[in-house]
Amino acid sequence: MKETKTGYPMFRWFVIGHLAEAEEETVMAHPEFAGEIREYRVAYAADQDIIIPFEVLLSRIDELLADDESSAEDDPGETKSIERSLADEAASHNEVVELKRPTRPPGRLYRDGQLVGEGDPETTP
């Protein structure tokens, strides 16, 4: 996070965003770890001089992945791996995006937000 001190102050928002994404991706399979990530994210959002121990967090991820793999081998029906959680999360995001996708009135063609003619918007580029 030295970038915030060496001429890239907006880099701070990338760090906060990546931590939020990591929190979201781990919450289903490992809620306590997601809470730990959240604590670091909230602390860093409040004070950019906080040092986040990324090496420690990455080691913890490796441990959790190893635990997930060994648990899956022991009892494949009961364990929800991080990969499965991510796939479920991605699927739910795709559903939300499709539900919120804007629709155009039938019979009108738009290009760059401007009405350019009449036709079938589903078959005409």
C-alpha positions in Angstrom: 0.0 0.0 0.0 3.0 2.1 -0.5 1.4 3.3 -3.7 -0.9 5.6 -1.6 2.2 7.4 -0.3 4.2 7.5 -3.5 1.9 9.5 -5.7 -1.1 7.2 -6.1 -3.5 8.2 -3.3 -6.5 6.7 -5.2 -4.9 3.2 -4.9 -6.4 3.1 -1.4 -9.8 2.4 -3.0 -8.4 -0.6 -4.9 -7.2 -2.0 -1.6 -10.5 -1.5 0.0 -12.4 -2.9 -3.0 -10.2 -6.0 -3.1 -10.6 -6.7 0.6 -14.4 -6.3 0.2 -14.3 -8.8 -2.7 -12.2 -11.3 -0.7 -14.6 -10.9 2.2 -17.6 -11.6 0.0 -16.0 -14.6 -1.7 -15.2 -16.3 1.6 -18.2 -15.6 3.7 -20.2 -18.6 2.7 -17.5 -21.2 3.3 -15.6 -19.5 6.1 -17.6 -16.8 7.8 -15.1 -16.3 10.6 -12.3 -15.6 8.1 -14.5 -13.3 6.2 -15.1 -11.4 9.4 -11.3 -11.1 9.9 -10.9 -9.7 6.4 -13.7 -7.3 7.1 -12.0 -6.0 10.3 -8.9 -5.2 8.3 -11.0 -3.5 5.5 -12.9 -1.3 8.0 -9.7 -0.4 9.9 -7.9 0.5 6.6 -10.9 2.5 5.4 -10.7 4.5 8.6 -6.9 4.9 8.7 -4.8 4.2 5.6 -1.7 4.0 7.8 -2.9 0.6 9.1 -0.7 -2.2 8.0 -2.6 -5.2 6.6 -0.7 -8.5 7.0 -1.3 -9.8 3.5 1.2 -12.6 3.9 -0.6 -13.9 7.0 -4.0 -13.7 5.2 -2.6 -15.5 2.2 -1.2 -18.2 4.4 -4.6 -18.6 6.1 -6.2 -19.0 2.7 -3.8 -21.8 1.8 -4.6 -23.5 5.1 -8.4 -23.2 4.5 -8.0 -24.5 1.0 -6.0 -27.5 2.3 -8.6 -28.1 5.0 -11.4 -27.9 2.4 -9.7 -30.4 0.2 -9.0 -32.9 3.0 -12.6 -32.5 4.3 -14.0 -33.1 0.8 -12.0 -36.3 0.6 -13.3 -37.5 4.0 -16.9 -36.5 3.5 -17.6 -35.2 0.0 -21.3 -34.7 0.6 -21.0 -32.4 3.5 -18.2 -30.0 2.7 -18.7 -26.9 0.7 -15.4 -25.8 -0.7 -14.3 -22.2 -1.4 -14.4 -23.0 -5.1 -18.1 -24.2 -4.8 -19.0 -21.1 -2.8 -17.4 -18.9 -5.4 -19.3 -20.7 -8.2 -22.6 -20.3 -6.3 -21.8 -16.6 -5.7 -21.0 -16.1 -9.4 -24.2 -17.7 -10.4 -26.2 -15.5 -8.1 -24.5 -12.4 -9.5 -25.3 -13.5 -13.0 -29.0 -13.9 -12.1 -29.1 -10.4 -10.5 -27.4 -8.9 -13.5 -29.9 -10.5 -15.9 -32.9 -9.3 -13.7 -31.6 -5.7 -13.7 -30.6 -5.6 -17.4 -32.3 -2.6 -19.0 -34.8 -3.4 -21.7 -35.6 -1.3 -24.7 -39.1 -0.6 -26.0 -40.0 -3.1 -28.7 -39.8 -1.8 -32.3 -37.1 0.8 -31.6 -33.4 0.7 -32.3 -31.0 2.6 -30.1 -27.3 3.2 -30.6 -25.2 5.0 -27.9 -28.5 5.8 -26.1 -30.0 7.5 -29.2 -33.0 6.3 -31.1 -31.8 5.5 -34.6 -34.8 3.8 -36.2 -37.5 1.2 -35.9 -37.1 -2.6 -36.0 -36.7 -5.6 -33.7 -34.1 -4.8 -31.0 -33.6 -8.5 -30.2 -32.4 -9.4 -33.8 -30.9 -6.1 -35.1 -27.4 -5.1 -33.8 
